Amino acid sequence: MTFDFLSPALADAIGLLGFALYVGNYALLTLHILCSRSTAYFTINLTAASAVLIGLTSNFNLPAALIQTFFIVISCVGIVIRLRRPASGRLPV
């Protein structure tokens, strides 16, 4: 799939931005600056996966696209779970 309005160089740049978001998110998680149970963590992962998936439009790779699609779906699920959190603030186990 290609986007006619998106040059290959721009698609690559967006993909690199996604890579930077993944690496930055993981670094923040490792340094205990960001919690893996936070909505922000899943939002950054969603944005990163979407950007990498856009980057794949210039050089498509099915396994990589499937991984990014999985991350998009599971990040959306994580965000919805956190937004539907009970009043107690605790996540369901």
C-alpha positions as YAML, in Angstrom:
chain: A
units: angstrom
residues:
- id: 1
  name: MET
  ca: [0.00, 0.00, 0.00]
- id: 2
  name: THR
  ca: [1.34, 3.42, -0.88]
- id: 3
  name: PHE
  ca: [0.16, 6.91, -0.19]
- id: 4
  name: ASP
  ca: [0.50, 8.95, -3.39]
- id: 5
  name: PHE
  ca: [0.96, 12.18, -1.44]
- id: 6
  name: LEU
  ca: [3.77, 10.69, 0.65]
- id: 7
  name: SER
  ca: [7.24, 10.60, -0.88]
- id: 8
  name: PRO
  ca: [9.46, 7.64, 0.01]
- id: 9
  name: ALA
  ca: [11.83, 10.00, 1.83]
- id: 10
  name: LEU
  ca: [8.99, 11.40, 3.95]
- id: 11
  name: ALA
  ca: [7.70, 7.88, 4.69]
- id: 12
  name: ASP
  ca: [11.20, 6.89, 5.82]
- id: 13
  name: ALA
  ca: [11.44, 9.99, 8.02]
- id: 14
  name: ILE
  ca: [8.10, 9.17, 9.66]
- id: 15
  name: GLY
  ca: [9.29, 5.59, 10.19]
- id: 16
  name: LEU
  ca: [12.47, 6.87, 11.84]
- id: 17
  name: LEU
  ca: [10.37, 9.08, 14.10]
- id: 18
  name: GLY
  ca: [8.45, 5.95, 15.12]
- id: 19
  name: PHE
  ca: [11.73, 4.20, 15.90]
- id: 20
  name: ALA
  ca: [12.81, 7.16, 18.05]
- id: 21
  name: LEU
  ca: [9.49, 7.05, 19.91]
- id: 22
  name: TYR
  ca: [9.88, 3.32, 20.59]
- id: 23
  name: VAL
  ca: [13.44, 3.75, 21.87]
- id: 24
  name: GLY
  ca: [12.55, 6.84, 23.92]
- id: 25
  name: ASN
  ca: [9.52, 5.13, 25.44]
- id: 26
  name: TYR
  ca: [11.59, 2.09, 26.40]
- id: 27
  name: ALA
  ca: [14.30, 4.31, 27.90]
- id: 28
  name: LEU
  ca: [11.73, 6.23, 29.96]
- id: 29
  name: LEU
  ca: [10.28, 2.93, 31.15]
- id: 30
  name: THR
  ca: [13.71, 1.53, 32.06]
- id: 31
  name: LEU
  ca: [14.68, 4.69, 33.95]
- id: 32
  name: HIS
  ca: [11.38, 4.60, 35.91]
- id: 33
  name: ILE
  ca: [10.34, 7.95, 34.48]
- id: 34
  name: LEU
  ca: [7.30, 6.36, 32.86]
- id: 35
  name: CYS
  ca: [5.16, 3.55, 34.27]
- id: 36
  name: SER
  ca: [4.13, 0.66, 32.02]
- id: 37
  name: ARG
  ca: [0.62, 0.88, 33.46]
- id: 38
  name: SER
  ca: [0.16, 4.51, 32.41]
- id: 39
  name: THR
  ca: [-1.96, 5.67, 29.52]
- id: 40
  name: ALA
  ca: [1.02, 7.71, 28.29]
- id: 41
  name: TYR
  ca: [3.08, 4.54, 27.80]
- id: 42
  name: PHE
  ca: [0.42, 2.99, 25.56]
- id: 43
  name: THR
  ca: [-0.19, 6.26, 23.70]
- id: 44
  name: ILE
  ca: [3.49, 6.59, 22.85]
- id: 45
  name: ASN
  ca: [3.59, 2.94, 21.71]
- id: 46
  name: LEU
  ca: [0.49, 3.53, 19.57]
- id: 47
  name: THR
  ca: [2.07, 6.59, 17.96]
- id: 48
  name: ALA
  ca: [5.39, 4.80, 17.41]
- id: 49
  name: ALA
  ca: [3.75, 1.76, 15.81]
- id: 50
  name: SER
  ca: [1.60, 3.95, 13.58]
- id: 51
  name: ALA
  ca: [4.63, 5.94, 12.45]
- id: 52
  name: VAL
  ca: [6.67, 2.81, 11.70]
- id: 53
  name: LEU
  ca: [3.71, 1.34, 9.79]
- id: 54
  name: ILE
  ca: [3.54, 4.51, 7.68]
- id: 55
  name: GLY
  ca: [7.29, 4.19, 7.13]
- id: 56
  name: LEU
  ca: [6.78, 0.67, 5.83]
- id: 57
  name: THR
  ca: [4.69, 2.00, 2.93]
- id: 58
  name: SER
  ca: [7.87, 2.92, 1.05]
- id: 59
  name: ASN
  ca: [9.59, -0.45, 1.63]
- id: 60
  name: PHE
  ca: [6.90, -2.92, 2.63]
- id: 61
  name: ASN
  ca: [7.77, -5.86, 4.86]
- id: 62
  name: LEU
  ca: [4.85, -8.10, 5.86]
- id: 63
  name: PRO
  ca: [6.27, -9.44, 9.16]
- id: 64
  name: ALA
  ca: [7.17, -5.91, 10.30]
- id: 65
  name: ALA
  ca: [3.72, -4.65, 9.29]
- id: 66
  name: LEU
  ca: [2.07, -7.45, 11.28]
- id: 67
  name: ILE
  ca: [4.13, -6.60, 14.37]
- id: 68
  name: GLN
  ca: [3.20, -2.92, 14.08]
- id: 69
  name: THR
  ca: [-0.47, -3.81, 13.60]
- id: 70
  name: PHE
  ca: [-0.34, -5.96, 16.73]
- id: 71
  name: PHE
  ca: [1.22, -3.09, 18.71]
- id: 72
  name: ILE
  ca: [-1.47, -0.70, 17.44]
- id: 73
  name: VAL
  ca: [-4.29, -3.07, 18.47]
- id: 74
  name: ILE
  ca: [-2.85, -3.96, 21.89]
- id: 75
  name: SER
  ca: [-2.04, -0.30, 22.61]
- id: 76
  name: CYS
  ca: [-5.63, 0.68, 21.81]
- id: 77
  name: VAL
  ca: [-6.87, -2.07, 24.14]
- id: 78
  name: GLY
  ca: [-4.52, -0.83, 26.88]
- id: 79
  name: ILE
  ca: [-5.71, 2.75, 26.47]
- id: 80
  name: VAL
  ca: [-9.39, 1.75, 26.57]
- id: 81
  name: ILE
  ca: [-8.85, -0.35, 29.70]
- id: 82
  name: ARG
  ca: [-7.15, 2.57, 31.43]
- id: 83
  name: LEU
  ca: [-9.81, 5.08, 30.37]
- id: 84
  name: ARG
  ca: [-12.56, 2.78, 31.68]
- id: 85
  name: ARG
  ca: [-10.79, 2.41, 35.03]
- id: 86
  name: PRO
  ca: [-13.11, 2.05, 38.04]
- id: 87
  name: ALA
  ca: [-13.50, 4.99, 40.41]
- id: 88
  name: SER
  ca: [-11.07, 3.33, 42.84]
- id: 89
  name: GLY
  ca: [-8.32, 3.94, 40.30]
- id: 90
  name: ARG
  ca: [-7.23, 0.31, 40.34]
- id: 91
  name: LEU
  ca: [-6.83, -1.63, 37.15]
- id: 92
  name: PRO
  ca: [-8.66, -4.93, 36.87]
- id: 93
  name: VAL
  ca: [-6.37, -7.91, 37.30]
...
